[in-house]
Amino acid sequence: MMGENILKPCPFCGNEAGVGQGPDGYFVNCTECSAATDHLTGQKYTEKEAVDLWNKKVAEGPTV
């Protein structure tokens, strides 16, 4: 499924990100700095939702 879900680089460090799957669904995290989509709050995301959430964060830029 990842062919249609292209991840943008990390908004914090610019490195590559990857998709993971946990008990509550999918998440995306940076392979370098460990920035991640919200996956520890009980939200259950499909792979596409997690990728869309990550790519939206990249477009918005990091928050401090």
DSSP file (Angstrom, degrees, kcal/mol; ACC not computed):
  #  RESIDUE AA STRUCTURE BP1 BP2  ACC     N-H-->O    O-->H-N    N-H-->O    O-->H-N    TCO  KAPPA ALPHA  PHI   PSI    X-CA   Y-CA   Z-CA
    1    1 A M    >>        0   0    0      0, 0.0     3,-1.5     0, 0.0     4,-0.6   0.000 360.0 360.0 360.0 -21.4    0.0    0.0    0.0
    2    2 A M  T 34  +     0   0    0      1,-0.3     3,-0.3     2,-0.2     5,-0.1   0.694 360.0  78.7 -62.7 -18.2    2.9    2.4    0.5
    3    3 A G  T 34 S+     0   0    0      1,-0.2    -1,-0.3     3,-0.1     3,-0.1   0.862 103.4  35.0 -58.7 -34.6    3.2    3.0   -3.3
    4    4 A E  T <4 S+     0   0    0     -3,-1.5     2,-0.7     1,-0.2    -1,-0.2   0.558 110.0  68.9 -95.2  -9.1    0.2    5.3   -3.1
    5    5 A N     <  -     0   0    0     -4,-0.6     2,-0.5    -3,-0.3    -1,-0.2  -0.732  69.1-176.3-110.5  80.9    1.1    6.7    0.4
    6    6 A I        -     0   0    0     -2,-0.7     2,-0.3    -3,-0.1    -3,-0.1  -0.672  16.5-140.6 -85.3 125.6    4.3    8.7   -0.2
    7    7 A L        -     0   0    0     -2,-0.5    10,-0.1    10,-0.1     3,-0.1  -0.655   7.0-138.5 -87.1 136.5    5.8   10.2    2.9
    8    8 A K        -     0   0    0     -2,-0.3     9,-0.1    43,-0.2    50,-0.0  -0.504  38.3 -86.7 -81.7 161.1    7.4   13.6    3.0
    9    9 A P        -     0   0    0      0, 0.0     7,-0.2     0, 0.0    -1,-0.1  -0.203  60.0 -74.7 -65.4 162.4   10.6   14.2    4.9
   10   10 A C     >  -     0   0    0      5,-3.1     4,-1.4     1,-0.1    45,-0.0  -0.321  34.1-142.4 -58.5 132.6   10.6   15.0    8.6
   11   11 A P  T  4 S+     0   0    0      0, 0.0    -1,-0.1     0, 0.0    44,-0.0   0.655  98.4  46.1 -72.2 -13.3    9.5   18.6    9.3
   12   12 A F  T  4 S+     0   0    0     49,-0.1    -2,-0.0     3,-0.1    46,-0.0   0.867 133.6   5.4 -95.6 -44.1   12.0   18.8   12.1
   13   13 A C  T  4 S-     0   0    0      2,-0.1     3,-0.1     3,-0.0    -3,-0.0   0.529  88.5-122.3-122.4  -9.7   15.3   17.3   10.7
   14   14 A G     <  +     0   0    0     -4,-1.4     2,-0.0     1,-0.2     0, 0.0   0.474  66.6 130.6  83.2   1.2   14.5   16.7    7.0
   15   15 A N        -     0   0    0      1,-0.2    -5,-3.1    -6,-0.1    -1,-0.2  -0.237  64.5 -73.9 -84.3 176.6   15.3   12.9    7.2
   16   16 A E        -     0   0    0     -7,-0.2    15,-2.6    -3,-0.1    16,-0.4  -0.301  43.1-152.1 -69.6 148.7   13.3   10.0    6.0
   17   17 A A  E     -A   30   0A   0     13,-0.3     2,-0.3    14,-0.1    13,-0.2  -0.800   6.5-158.0-117.7 163.3   10.2    8.7    7.7
   18   18 A G  E     -A   29   0A   0     11,-2.6    11,-2.4    -2,-0.3     2,-0.4  -0.953  17.6-117.5-139.8 159.4    8.7    5.3    7.9
   19   19 A V  E     -A   28   0A   0     -2,-0.3     2,-0.3     9,-0.2     9,-0.2  -0.813  31.7-178.0 -98.1 135.5    5.3    3.8    8.7
   20   20 A G  E     -A   27   0A   0      7,-3.0     7,-2.4    -2,-0.4     2,-0.5  -0.875  17.9-138.0-126.9 163.6    4.8    1.5   11.6
   21   21 A Q  E     +A   26   0A   0     -2,-0.3     5,-0.2     5,-0.2    -2,-0.0  -0.987  23.6 171.8-126.7 128.7    1.9   -0.5   13.0
   22   22 A G  E >   -A   25   0A   0      3,-3.3     3,-1.6    -2,-0.5    -2,-0.0  -0.565  53.5 -82.6-118.9-174.5    1.0   -0.8   16.6
   23   23 A P  T 3  S+     0   0    0      0, 0.0     3,-0.1     0, 0.0    21,-0.0   0.744 128.5  48.7 -64.5 -22.5   -1.9   -2.3   18.5
   24   24 A D  T 3  S-     0   0    0      1,-0.3    21,-0.5    15,-0.2     2,-0.3   0.230 123.1 -88.5-102.5  13.7   -3.9    0.9   17.9
   25   25 A G  E <   -A   22   0A   0     -3,-1.6    -3,-3.3    19,-0.2    -1,-0.3  -0.809  68.0 -22.1 118.2-159.1   -3.3    1.2   14.2
   26   26 A Y  E     +A   21   0A   0     19,-2.6    19,-0.4    -2,-0.3     2,-0.3  -0.521  49.8 176.9 -94.0 156.7   -0.7    2.8   12.0
   27   27 A F  E     -A   20   0A   0     -7,-2.4    -7,-3.0    -2,-0.2     2,-0.4  -0.955  20.8-134.6-148.1 164.9    1.7    5.7   12.8
   28   28 A V  E     +A   19   0A   0     -2,-0.3     9,-2.4    -9,-0.2     2,-0.3  -0.981  25.4 174.9-123.0 137.0    4.6    7.5   11.0
   29   29 A N  E     -AB  18  36A   0    -11,-2.4   -11,-2.6    -2,-0.4     7,-0.2  -0.990  34.2-105.8-141.9 154.2    7.9    8.3   12.6
   30   30 A C  E  >  -A   17   0A   0      5,-2.9     4,-0.7    -2,-0.3   -13,-0.3  -0.533  20.0-143.9 -74.4 137.8   11.2    9.8   11.6
   31   31 A T  T  4 S+     0   0    0    -15,-2.6    -1,-0.1    -2,-0.2   -14,-0.1   0.601  96.2  35.7 -78.3 -10.3   14.0    7.3   11.3
   32   32 A E  T  4 S+     0   0    0    -16,-0.4    -1,-0.1     3,-0.1   -15,-0.1   0.842 130.0  19.2-107.2 -56.1   16.5    9.9   12.7
   33   33 A C  T  4 S-     0   0    0      2,-0.1    -2,-0.1   -18,-0.0     0, 0.0   0.478  92.5-124.3-102.5  -2.6   15.0   12.1   15.3
   34   34 A S     <  +     0   0    0     -4,-0.7    -3,-0.1     1,-0.2   -17,-0.0   0.600  50.1 159.4  70.5  13.9   12.0   10.0   16.3
   35   35 A A        +     0   0    0     -6,-0.1    -5,-2.9     1,-0.0     2,-0.3  -0.419  21.2 179.1 -59.1 145.4    9.3   12.7   15.6
   36   36 A A  B     -B   29   0A   0     -7,-0.2    -7,-0.2   -19,-0.1     2,-0.1  -0.973  33.3 -99.4-150.2 159.9    6.0   10.8   15.2
   37   37 A T        -     0   0    0     -9,-2.4     2,-0.8    -2,-0.3     3,-0.1  -0.380  63.7 -79.6 -71.5 163.2    2.3   11.2   14.5
   38   38 A D  S    S+     0   0    0      1,-0.2    -1,-0.1    -2,-0.1     5,-0.0  -0.536  73.4 140.8 -69.7 105.1    0.1   10.9   17.5
   39   39 A H        +     0   0    0     -2,-0.8     3,-0.2     3,-0.1   -15,-0.2   0.315  54.5  68.3-130.5   7.2   -0.1    7.2   18.2
   40   40 A L  S    S+     0   0    0      1,-0.1    -2,-0.1    -3,-0.1    -1,-0.0   0.286  82.9  73.7-110.1  10.1   -0.1    6.9   22.0
   41   41 A T  S    S-     0   0    0      2,-0.1    -1,-0.1     0, 0.0     3,-0.1   0.318 113.8 -96.7-106.7   7.8   -3.4    8.5   22.8
   42   42 A G  S    S+     0   0    0      1,-0.3     2,-0.2    -3,-0.2    -2,-0.1   0.419  75.2 145.3  91.8  -2.4   -5.7    5.7   21.7
   43   43 A Q        -     0   0    0      1,-0.1     2,-0.6    -5,-0.0    -1,-0.3  -0.500  39.6-148.1 -67.4 136.9   -6.3    7.1   18.2
   44   44 A K        -     0   0    0     -2,-0.2     2,-0.4    -3,-0.1   -19,-0.2  -0.927  20.4-178.1-112.8 111.5   -6.7    4.4   15.6
   45   45 A Y        -     0   0    0     -2,-0.6   -19,-2.6   -21,-0.5     2,-0.1  -0.839  23.6-132.0-110.3 143.5   -5.4    5.4   12.2
   46   46 A T     >  -     0   0    0     -2,-0.4     4,-2.3   -21,-0.2     5,-0.2  -0.378  40.5-100.7 -74.4 169.6   -5.4    3.5    8.9
   47   47 A E  H  > S+     0   0    0      1,-0.2     4,-2.3     2,-0.2     5,-0.2   0.928 125.1  49.0 -59.4 -44.9   -2.1    3.6    7.1
   48   48 A K  H  > S+     0   0    0      1,-0.2     4,-2.8     2,-0.2    -1,-0.2   0.904 109.9  51.1 -63.3 -41.8   -3.4    6.3    4.7
   49   49 A E  H  > S+     0   0    0      2,-0.2     4,-2.4     1,-0.2    -1,-0.2   0.909 110.5  49.1 -62.2 -42.0   -4.7    8.4    7.6
   50   50 A A  H  X S+     0   0    0     -4,-2.3     4,-2.3     2,-0.2    -2,-0.2   0.915 113.1  46.9 -63.9 -43.1   -1.3    8.2    9.4
   51   51 A V  H  X S+     0   0    0     -4,-2.3     4,-2.9     2,-0.2     5,-0.2   0.921 112.5  49.6 -64.9 -44.1    0.5    9.2    6.2
   52   52 A D  H  X S+     0   0    0     -4,-2.8     4,-2.0     1,-0.2    -2,-0.2   0.900 110.7  50.4 -61.9 -40.7   -1.9   12.1    5.5
   53   53 A L  H  X S+     0   0    0     -4,-2.4     4,-1.9     2,-0.2    -1,-0.2   0.919 112.6  46.8 -61.9 -45.1   -1.5   13.3    9.1
   54   54 A W  H  X S+     0   0    0     -4,-2.3     4,-2.2     1,-0.2    -2,-0.2   0.943 112.5  48.5 -61.8 -49.8    2.3   13.2    8.7
   55   55 A N  H  X S+     0   0    0     -4,-2.9     4,-2.0     1,-0.2    -1,-0.2   0.832 109.2  53.8 -64.4 -31.8    2.3   15.0    5.4
   56   56 A K  H  X S+     0   0    0     -4,-2.0     4,-2.1    -5,-0.2    -1,-0.2   0.912 107.8  50.5 -66.3 -42.3    0.0   17.7    6.8
   57   57 A K  H  X S+     0   0    0     -4,-1.9     4,-2.0     1,-0.2    -2,-0.2   0.897 109.1  51.8 -61.8 -40.7    2.4   18.3    9.6
   58   58 A V  H  < S+     0   0    0     -4,-2.2    -1,-0.2     1,-0.2    -2,-0.2   0.921 110.1  48.6 -62.0 -43.3    5.3   18.6    7.1
   59   59 A A  H  < S+     0   0    0     -4,-2.0    -1,-0.2     1,-0.2    -2,-0.2   0.862 114.4  45.7 -65.5 -35.7    3.3   21.2    5.1
   60   60 A E  H  < S-     0   0    0     -4,-2.1    -1,-0.2     1,-0.1    -2,-0.2   0.768 109.0-133.2 -77.7 -26.7    2.4   23.2    8.3
   61   61 A G     <  -     0   0    0     -4,-2.0    -1,-0.1    -5,-0.2   -49,-0.1  -0.077  36.3 -46.9  89.4 164.1    6.0   23.1    9.6
   62   62 A P        -     0   0    0      0, 0.0     2,-0.3     0, 0.0    -4,-0.0  -0.287  49.5-142.2 -69.7 151.5    7.2   22.2   13.1
   63   63 A T              0   0    0      1,-0.1    -2,-0.0    -2,-0.0    -3,-0.0  -0.850 360.0 360.0-108.6 151.1    5.7   23.7   16.2
   64   64 A V              0   0    0     -2,-0.3    -1,-0.1     0, 0.0     0, 0.0   0.379 360.0 360.0-119.4 360.0    7.7   24.7   19.2
